Amino acid sequence: MRLAPNLYRLGNDIVASYLVDTPEGITLIDAGLPGHWRDLQRELRALGKTADDIRGLILTHGDSDHIGFAERLRSEHGVPVYVHAADAARARTGEKPKTPFGKMRVGPTLGFLGYSISKNGLRTRYVSEVTEIGDGDVLDLPGAPAIIGMPGHSPGSVGVHVPAADAVFVGDALTTRHVLTGRSGPQPAPFTDDPDEALASLDRLAGLEASWVLPGHGTPWQTSPAEVSEAVRKG
């Protein structure tokens, strides 16, 4: 799905990742579920590119529905995978604390589980080798992505600001469609380690310049980052 001249979404409103295409190559943000590998290949073909044009994959955090094809891309094509140091073990092993499910509705929850199964979400390949990053880093990747530490959903959750794409990618720092209730609109994401810390982290987006705020689950959101914190709190 093309969002802007050099900005594309893989997946859908249930689970999404993103591709930034520049003259210097491609930067990916998140890797969805394992079955999104086919979505990636389809998008690359449409662009006249291959996986060898991908210079790096940045994970907004280490959860299984964001690392989907990361290890395949790393092991088969040598693409480095970047993740915050505090989530490196999660990306490599899947270890994380158990969090309460919170509110649920049968239809959306089954839809999330069914979609995950259809995309091989029960066959997670963890990432054998990662490059650790931290708050404030500007990576030597296409689009010069800047890392914003946003702990809460997980200790190493980050936002990724790519001015060349006019976008900030926020992973599960928020959602615009709750996968367990189906409720739409900006709101806190489920399965969050520390909900209060996650809400506080949204304030870190306020000074960024972007037209897109792009979550890992839900509709792409065209808004100013300055509006995000208040909108999610009201949601």
Buried (B, 14 or more C-beta within 10 A) or exposed (E): BEBBEBBBBBBBBBBBBBBBBBEEBBBBBBBBBBBBBEBBEEBBEEBEBEBEBBBBBBBBBBBBBBBBBBBBBBEEEEBBBBBBBBBBBBBBEEEBEEBEEEEBEEEBBEBBBEBBEEBBBEEBBBBEEBBBBEBEBEBEBBBBBBBBBBBBBBBBBBBBBBBBBBBBBBBBBBBBBBBBBBBBBBBBBBBBBBBEBBBBBBEBBEEBEBBBBBBBBBBBBBBEBEBBBEBBEEB
